[in-house]
Amino acid sequence: MYEQIDVARHRDRPPALINTLTELPRALFEAGSLCTMLPSLSLLKRGDPHPTLLIPGFMAGDASLGLLKRYLQHMGYQPETWGYGRNTGNPEHLFDHLPEKLARMYETTGKSISLIGQSLGGVYARELAREYPRMVRQVITLGSPFKVRNSSTTMRALTHLFKASSGMTIDEMVELMRDRAFHESPNVPVTAVYSRGDGVVHWDACRETVEDHHTQNIEVPGSHCGMGFNPAIYYIIADRLAQRDENWQKFSWTGHGFRSC
């Protein structure tokens, strides 16, 4: 009981100030590191060429995940970005646009879809999987605060920007999502990637409280904004997408190799 109370208090904290102040330079470093690692990352194992849907974070658009999209294309998958411009936090994206996009992809390909969401995009991905599990193969979240309980978990500047952009406060958004049981894991395999170096949201809000047979938390070093360029995350994504459908296994840093050239 006391452990649960401590965890809740920990999750309500904002990100560490040093992480917030160093977000931009660290994200730029991650982008530079990816450029040097791409030749090696292209040799990782590949799975069956199924469709993937990439959902950007708050105030980001398709371009933020453009490099990841090109990498997945190179690896033989069928990635699509969401195509709705910037993610302003408007609930219309979640309740109307994304279900339509998911249904079109499913009907066109006839295959279930892997969802990859960065930050707020990962919260949306989990909701899609909860509502439409038949069409979703798995979910991968990148620094997504799906366990957030109130606005104290995020950097202060973000709370003001979110209200100006979406028309509601973060607390109001959390209350709206609570009616949909968004704290609960969807009934599909879920991989939650998080970083203790996150400078935008507190890292503990980005991971499952309890892991089970189809959920896993994976910690990586890095920033929040750089998760779309982090080489370690590309390594994880390649491993997750290479999993056989209906035979999902948990990730291991030592369990994934390179394909033969």
Wavefront OBJ file of the C-alpha trace (Angstrom):
o trace
v 0.000 0.000 0.000
v 2.753 2.437 0.952
v 4.665 1.543 -2.214
v 1.629 2.406 -4.353
v 1.288 5.810 -2.644
v 4.957 6.580 -3.232
v 4.680 5.646 -6.901
v 1.679 7.929 -7.334
v 3.537 10.863 -5.765
v 6.570 10.148 -7.927
v 4.460 10.199 -11.083
v 2.946 13.576 -10.199
v 6.322 15.315 -10.269
v 7.396 17.451 -13.234
v 10.461 16.378 -15.224
v 13.859 17.240 -13.750
v 14.831 20.841 -14.520
v 18.244 19.835 -15.868
v 16.511 17.530 -18.346
v 14.231 20.333 -19.517
v 17.080 22.798 -19.948
v 19.149 20.340 -21.999
v 16.326 18.929 -24.166
v 17.295 20.638 -27.425
v 21.051 19.947 -27.463
v 20.490 16.325 -26.500
v 17.872 15.869 -29.228
v 20.297 17.304 -31.788
v 22.997 14.928 -30.576
v 20.619 11.964 -30.986
v 19.795 13.043 -34.546
v 23.501 13.222 -35.369
v 24.115 9.813 -33.804
v 21.364 8.265 -35.909
v 23.054 9.366 -39.123
v 26.154 7.379 -38.216
v 24.176 4.340 -37.050
v 21.737 3.952 -39.962
v 24.020 1.643 -42.030
v 24.171 -0.803 -39.106
v 20.482 -0.429 -38.267
v 19.601 -1.338 -41.860
v 21.102 -4.799 -41.273
v 18.721 -5.740 -38.488
v 16.269 -8.598 -38.900
v 13.070 -7.879 -40.789
v 9.589 -9.209 -40.256
v 6.695 -9.679 -42.658
v 5.864 -6.498 -44.597
v 2.828 -5.426 -42.612
v 1.416 -1.867 -42.363
v 2.467 0.559 -39.647
v 0.836 3.831 -38.611
v 3.056 6.592 -37.209
v 1.345 9.157 -34.957
v 3.257 12.361 -34.049
v 3.498 14.029 -30.670
v 1.882 17.256 -29.512
v 2.500 20.190 -31.900
v 4.443 17.910 -34.245
v 3.407 16.733 -37.697
v 4.265 14.045 -40.209
v 7.749 15.493 -40.805
v 8.762 14.723 -37.212
v 8.532 11.010 -37.991
v 9.618 11.302 -41.630
v 13.029 9.742 -41.073
v 11.502 6.839 -39.167
v 9.021 6.365 -42.006
v 11.824 6.175 -44.579
v 13.730 3.721 -42.401
v 10.696 1.452 -42.111
v 10.152 1.624 -45.858
v 13.768 0.580 -46.350
v 13.170 -2.343 -43.985
v 10.280 -3.538 -46.122
v 7.293 -2.411 -44.063
v 4.323 -0.326 -45.182
v 4.471 2.797 -42.982
v 2.023 5.666 -43.177
v 1.948 8.913 -41.230
v -1.379 10.175 -40.007
v -1.761 13.004 -42.555
v -3.641 15.522 -40.391
v -0.985 18.206 -40.019
v 0.134 19.201 -36.538
v -1.128 17.253 -33.572
v -2.808 20.112 -31.711
v -4.239 17.904 -28.978
v -7.762 18.341 -30.344
v -9.812 15.270 -29.290
v -11.314 15.207 -32.796
v -8.091 13.591 -33.982
v -8.605 10.677 -31.613
v -12.355 10.237 -31.855
v -12.855 10.812 -35.605
v -9.747 11.120 -37.791
v -7.598 8.288 -36.494
v -10.327 5.605 -36.444
v -11.076 6.475 -40.078
v -7.392 6.259 -40.977
v -6.987 2.930 -39.201
v -10.057 1.464 -40.884
v -8.864 2.542 -44.341
v -5.456 0.980 -43.811
v -6.990 -2.250 -42.541
v -9.448 -2.507 -45.420
v -6.769 -1.696 -48.008
v -4.133 -4.141 -46.767
v -6.243 -6.792 -45.097
v -3.647 -6.943 -42.301
v -3.579 -5.771 -38.709
v -1.490 -2.651 -38.137
v 1.423 -1.860 -35.844
v 0.915 1.543 -34.206
v 3.915 3.700 -33.282
v 3.164 6.898 -31.390
v 5.513 9.534 -30.057
v 4.495 11.379 -26.874
v 0.775 12.298 -27.172
v 0.663 10.204 -30.340
v 1.364 7.131 -28.235
v -1.567 7.946 -25.951
v -3.733 8.046 -29.065
v -2.246 4.762 -30.300
v -3.183 2.992 -27.089
v -6.741 4.295 -27.345
v -7.052 3.090 -30.924
v -5.851 -0.352 -29.850
v -8.308 -0.420 -26.952
v -11.249 0.478 -29.182
v -10.263 -1.536 -32.272
v -8.061 -4.463 -31.150
v -9.020 -6.565 -34.187
v -7.269 -4.097 -36.485
v -4.160 -3.572 -34.332
v -1.163 -5.886 -34.273
v 0.796 -4.125 -31.525
v 1.485 -0.699 -30.010
v 4.861 0.971 -29.482
v 4.835 4.198 -27.459
v 7.796 6.609 -27.374
v 7.845 8.820 -24.289
v 4.037 8.768 -24.115
v 2.536 9.968 -20.789
v -0.379 7.535 -20.744
v -0.191 7.293 -16.947
v -0.426 11.052 -16.404
v -2.897 11.990 -13.668
v -2.764 15.776 -13.883
v -0.836 18.670 -15.401
v 1.867 18.643 -12.703
v 3.606 15.839 -14.603
v 4.542 18.090 -17.545
v 6.802 21.120 -17.932
v 4.882 24.310 -17.088
v 5.273 25.971 -20.501
v 3.625 22.959 -22.110
v 0.469 23.290 -20.026
v -0.157 26.813 -21.363
v 0.610 25.807 -24.935
v -1.706 22.808 -24.732
v -4.657 24.930 -23.623
v -4.042 27.530 -26.326
v -3.785 24.853 -29.014
v -6.444 22.305 -28.029
v -8.958 24.552 -26.292
v -8.809 22.563 -23.060
v -6.402 22.184 -20.172
v -4.325 19.060 -19.656
v -6.412 18.303 -16.572
v -9.600 18.514 -18.649
v -8.067 16.225 -21.261
v -7.102 13.706 -18.580
v -10.648 13.792 -17.210
v -12.075 13.250 -20.683
v -9.752 10.307 -21.276
v -10.418 8.845 -17.846
v -13.955 8.057 -18.945
v -12.364 5.817 -21.589
v -10.205 3.975 -19.013
v -7.062 5.201 -20.746
v -4.839 4.158 -17.825
v -5.604 0.520 -18.586
v -3.527 -1.371 -21.127
v -5.203 -2.335 -24.415
v -5.677 -6.007 -25.168
v -2.802 -6.148 -27.676
v 0.987 -6.350 -27.184
v 2.321 -3.012 -25.914
v 5.921 -1.796 -25.692
v 6.400 1.406 -23.696
v 9.729 3.125 -24.361
v 10.718 5.796 -21.855
v 13.766 7.774 -20.727
v 14.697 9.031 -17.279
v 16.279 11.937 -19.156
v 12.875 13.104 -20.438
v 12.674 16.885 -20.103
v 9.047 17.380 -21.184
v 7.043 14.875 -19.123
v 8.014 12.868 -16.073
v 9.420 9.523 -17.197
v 7.359 7.465 -14.752
v 4.127 8.572 -16.445
v 5.395 6.924 -19.650
v 5.571 3.323 -18.488
v 3.230 0.574 -17.378
v 2.768 0.335 -13.620
v 2.795 -3.449 -13.806
v 4.077 -5.486 -16.748
v 2.305 -8.671 -17.788
v 2.574 -11.236 -20.594
v 1.860 -8.698 -23.340
v 3.214 -5.427 -21.930
v 6.817 -4.306 -21.481
v 8.636 -1.155 -20.390
v 12.001 -0.424 -22.031
v 14.266 2.322 -20.753
v 16.614 4.151 -23.125
v 19.020 7.046 -22.576
v 18.017 10.264 -24.278
v 15.669 13.222 -24.469
v 11.933 13.475 -25.059
v 12.033 15.381 -28.345
v 14.799 13.170 -29.736
v 12.840 9.934 -29.521
v 12.069 10.085 -33.228
v 15.831 10.087 -33.923
v 17.267 7.944 -31.134
v 19.313 5.021 -32.571
v 18.480 2.811 -29.576
v 14.783 3.309 -30.269
v 15.214 2.375 -33.924
v 16.874 -0.822 -32.725
v 13.889 -1.545 -30.462
v 11.346 -0.747 -33.171
v 13.118 -3.023 -35.655
v 12.972 -5.852 -33.129
v 9.323 -5.282 -32.303
v 8.203 -5.171 -35.937
v 10.169 -8.334 -36.692
v 8.027 -10.259 -34.187
v 5.762 -12.864 -35.691
v 2.078 -12.053 -35.531
v 0.327 -13.946 -32.717
v 3.730 -14.908 -31.251
v 4.844 -11.716 -29.505
v 7.918 -12.044 -27.293
v 9.417 -9.496 -24.940
v 12.418 -7.482 -26.061
v 15.958 -8.328 -24.985
v 19.002 -6.204 -25.761
v 20.992 -9.395 -26.364
v 18.306 -11.347 -28.142
v 18.194 -9.526 -31.471
v 20.778 -10.033 -34.166
v 21.728 -8.832 -37.598
v 20.557 -10.547 -40.740
v 23.185 -12.071 -42.954
v 24.428 -9.838 -45.767
l 1 2 3 4 5 6 7 8 9 10 11 12 13 14 15 16 17 18 19 20 21 22 23 24 25 26 27 28 29 30 31 32 33 34 35 36 37 38 39 40 41 42 43 44 45 46 47 48 49 50 51 52 53 54 55 56 57 58 59 60 61 62 63 64 65 66 67 68 69 70 71 72 73 74 75 76 77 78 79 80 81 82 83 84 85 86 87 88 89 90 91 92 93 94 95 96 97 98 99 100 101 102 103 104 105 106 107 108 109 110 111 112 113 114 115 116 117 118 119 120 121 122 123 124 125 126 127 128 129 130 131 132 133 134 135 136 137 138 139 140 141 142 143 144 145 146 147 148 149 150 151 152 153 154 155 156 157 158 159 160 161 162 163 164 165 166 167 168 169 170 171 172 173 174 175 176 177 178 179 180 181 182 183 184 185 186 187 188 189 190 191 192 193 194 195 196 197 198 199 200 201 202 203 204 205 206 207 208 209 210 211 212 213 214 215 216 217 218 219 220 221 222 223 224 225 226 227 228 229 230 231 232 233 234 235 236 237 238 239 240 241 242 243 244 245 246 247 248 249 250 251 252 253 254 255 256 257 258 259 260 261
